[in-house]
Amino acid sequence: MSATFSIHVHADGSKKAYEIFGQEHLGKQTPLVLVNGMSMLRGDWLKLSDALSQYRPVALNWKKVAICGYSMGGAITQQLLFLPFHPSNPAALPFEVSHVFLTATLCEPQQDTSFAKRFQSIPPPPEGRKRTFEEKREVARPTTAATFDPNWIAENPDRFNWWLDRMATGGRPVRTILMQARALGRFDFTEFQAKVPKDTKILVIHGKLDEVLPYSASRVILERMPSAKDVEVGDKPGQIPSLDFGHQWFEYFDIEVWRNVFEVFLSEPPAQSSGLARL
C-alpha cells in the first residue's frame, strides 16, 4: 500500500479516500472495486488487494467494474445495485457492473446485535491521559478476536498480533462505528431484491464460523436474489477447501485460493442486459 491516495469530495461535503492498485492493467481487465466493512480501513485487506492487483486493476471511477462488498460493504453494494429501482427517486448507475461478490454480509437487519454492542461496551480512557499502545491493543482484542475463530487465532498468533497492532494504530473512532451499526439496523431491501435481473452475476462467500454475521444471513441472500450463487467447495481453481472460516474470510487458506475464486468467477461472461449499468 502506498503512502498516497486520492480524495473524492461528494456534493454534501463528505470525503472518500481511495487508492488504485494494479494500474498497469487498466484498459486490459475489468477493474474490481473493494467496498470495506464496518470499522475497516483501506489497508486492512492489503493481503487480498495485493494478490488481486497482480492481474487486474483494483480501482474506482471506471465505466465498467466488478464490485466486492464485504460485511457492511455488502449492504452498501446492494444499495448501489438497487438504485435504479427506487420507487420515488430512481437513479441509473454511471457505470456497468459486470460481477458482484457479496462476502460475509447480510441483506436484512440482524436480530443479534452483540458484535456492535461490543463497541458500546468499550470503556473510556483513564481520565487525564490517553491510552498506551498496549492498552489500545487489549481494548481491540475482543472485537478483533470475534472476526476469526479460536482455532485460527491459536494457529496464527503472529498474524493475529498484526491485526491487533493495526487496530491499535487509530483511525477507527468508536462513535463512527456505532453510527454505522445503527444504519445497518435500519435498512430495508425487501422490495428491491427480487428486482435484480437474473442475469446479474453474484457470488456469495460466507463462512460457517462467522461470529459477526451468521452464516444463515447468506442463505437469505441466496433465497431472495435469483442470480446469486454460493462459492463452491472443492480442490479445483475457483473453489475453496471448506466453509470453515470466520468473518475475515480472506485470512483463511492460501491467498492464491481466493485470487483464483475471483479470477474464475470474473472470467464468466458478464450480464448482457442487466439493466443496471448504463445511463
N, C-alpha and C positions, 0 to 999 in steps of 0.2 A: 504494500500500500504506500503510495507516495504521500509526501507532506502537503501537497497542493490538491485543491479540489475546487469545483465550480459551485456557484450560488445562483439559484433561481428565485427571484422575488415574485410572489403571487400578487394578484390585484388587491388583496386585503392587507398587504404589507408583510405577511408571513414569509419566511425564507426556508428554502430547501437546499441542503448541501448534497452534492453527488460527485461521484468520481467515475471516470470511464476507464475500464480495463480492456486490454486486447485491441487497442486502436488499429493495429496492423491488419485486422480482419474486417475493417469497415468496408462496405461495398461488396464483400465476398460472402458473408454469413449473416443470417438474421440475428440482430442484437437480442440479448437476453437481459431484461430488467429485473433486478432483485429488489423486492419490497420487504423491508425489515419488519420485525415483530416488536411487541411492546418492550420497552426498556432497552432496545438494542441500538448499538452504534455501528457505523458503516464497516469498521474493521473486524467486527465480531465473527463474520463468516468469510474472513480473508482466505481461510483454508479452501473453501469451496469456490469463491470467486477467482482465486488464482488458478485453480485447476480448470475451470470453465473457460477462462480468458485465453487459454492456450490454443483454443480452436474457434472462438467467436468473440465479438465484442460484447462486453457487459456494460450497457450504456443507457442513456436517456436521450429524449428528443430526436427520435428517428421515426420514419414513416411506416415502418413495418417492424414489429417487435414480438418477442415471446416474453411472457411475464411469469415470474416465480414469486408467489406470495407465501410468506412464512408466518405462521401464528397470526397475530393481529394483521400482518401484511396480507394474509389470505383474505381476510374480510375486506380490506381496502381494495384488493384486486377484484373481488366480486362486485363491490360497489361500482367500480370503474366499468365492468362489463355490463352492469345493469343500467347505466346512464341513458342509453338510447330508449329504454322502456319506461322511464319515469313518467307517471301519469300526468303531472302538471308542468314539468319543466324538463322534457327530454333533451338530450344533448348527444349529437353524433360525435364519435371519437375522431380525433385528428390523426389517427394512425391505424394501421391494420394490426390486429392481434392474431398471430398465427397459431400459437400454442400457449396453454396455461398450465402451470404447476400449482396446485393447492396443497401446501405442506404443513402438517401439524397445526391445522386450522379448524375453523368452525363456520357454519352457515346460519346459526341461530344463537341467541344468548344462552349461556350455560347456567344451570341451577347451582352448580358447585362453584363458588367464587373464592375458594380457600386460598388459591395462589395469589390473587390480588390482595387478599386480606393479610398476607404475609408482609406486604409492603406497608400496610396500615399499622402493623404492629412493630415496625422498626422504631426503636426509642430515639429521642432527640439526643444530640451530642451532649457531653458533660458541659454544664454551664461555665461560660467564660473561656472555653478553649475548643479548638477543632479536634476532630478525631485523628488519631495517628493512622498511618497506612495500615498497620496490622489490625487496628480496631475496625477500619473500613472493610478489610478482608473478612473479618469474623461476622460483621453485620451482613455482608453479602452471602455468606456461606449457606444459610438455609434456602434462600430463593435460587441460588445457583445450583445447589445440590438437587433441587426439585426438577431441574431441566435434564437431568441424567437419571440413571438408576444406580442402586448401591453397588452392583457388580462392576459397572463401568468405572465408577469412582475408585473402587478398590484396585482395579486393573490398570488404571491410567492416572496415577497420582500426580505426575508431572504436568500432564495436560489439564487436570482439574485445578492445580495451583496456578497455571497460566490463566485460566478463566477467573479465578479469584483475584489475581493481580489486575486483570482488565476491569473487573467490576469495581475495584477499589480506586481506579485512577480518576474517577469523576465523570461528569458529563451525563449523568443519569438522575436528574432531580426527582425525588420521590413524588412531589406534588404533580409533576407532569405525568408520571407513570400512573398515578391514581386517576387522573383525568382521562387517560387512555382507557383504563379499566372501566370507568363509568360509561364511556362511549360504547365499549364493547357490550355493555349490558342493555343498550337501548336500541340497537339497530333492528330492523325488521325487513328481511329479504323475501318473505314468504311468497308474495305475489309475483316476484320477478324471476325466481329460479327456473320455473317451467318455461319461461320465455326465451331463455338462452338457446339459440339454434342448435339442433342436434349435430350439426357438422362442426361445431366449435370443439376443438381437441383439448381435453382437460385430463391431466394425470394427477391422481391423489396419492400422497405419500404421508403415512401416519403410523407411528409405532405403537405396539400394544403396551409398551412400558411407559408411555407418556403420562406424567403426573400433573402436567399443566392443563392440557386439554385432553379429555378422554378419547380413546380410540373410537368409541361409539359416535363421536362427532363426525368422523369421516364417513361412517355408514349413512348418516343423514344426508351428507353431500351427495353420495352416490345414488341415494333414493330420489333426490329432488332435482338433480341436474342430469338430464338424459345422456349427455355425451361424456360424462365423467367416467373414468375407469381407474382401477387400482394399479399401482406398481406391482409387477409380477415377482413372485419369489422363485428363485432357481439359480443356476450357475452359469447362465448364458449372459453375454453382454446386454445390458439394459435391464437385467433382473438383479434382485438383491438376495443375500443369503437367507434372511428371515425377517420377520416383523418384530423381532425382539430388540427394540431400541426406544430411547426416550425422546423427549421434546426436541433436543438438539440433534436431530437425526443425522446431520451431515458430519457429526463427530464419530459416528459408528461406521465400522467396516473401513476398508481401504478407500481413500478418496477417489481412486480410479473407478470403483464400483459406482459411485454417484455420478462421476463425469460420464460414464457410459450410459447410465439411466437417462441423463439429459440428452446426450447426443443421439441415442437410438430413438427416443420419443420425438425429438426435434427433426429427425430425418424423415418422419412420416409426413406425407403430403399435407400441407396446410388446408384449412377450410377454403372452399372456393366461393361460397355465397353465404357467409355467416351473417351478414347484415350488421355486424358490429363495428366495422372498421372505417368506412370511408365517409368523408364529409359530403 
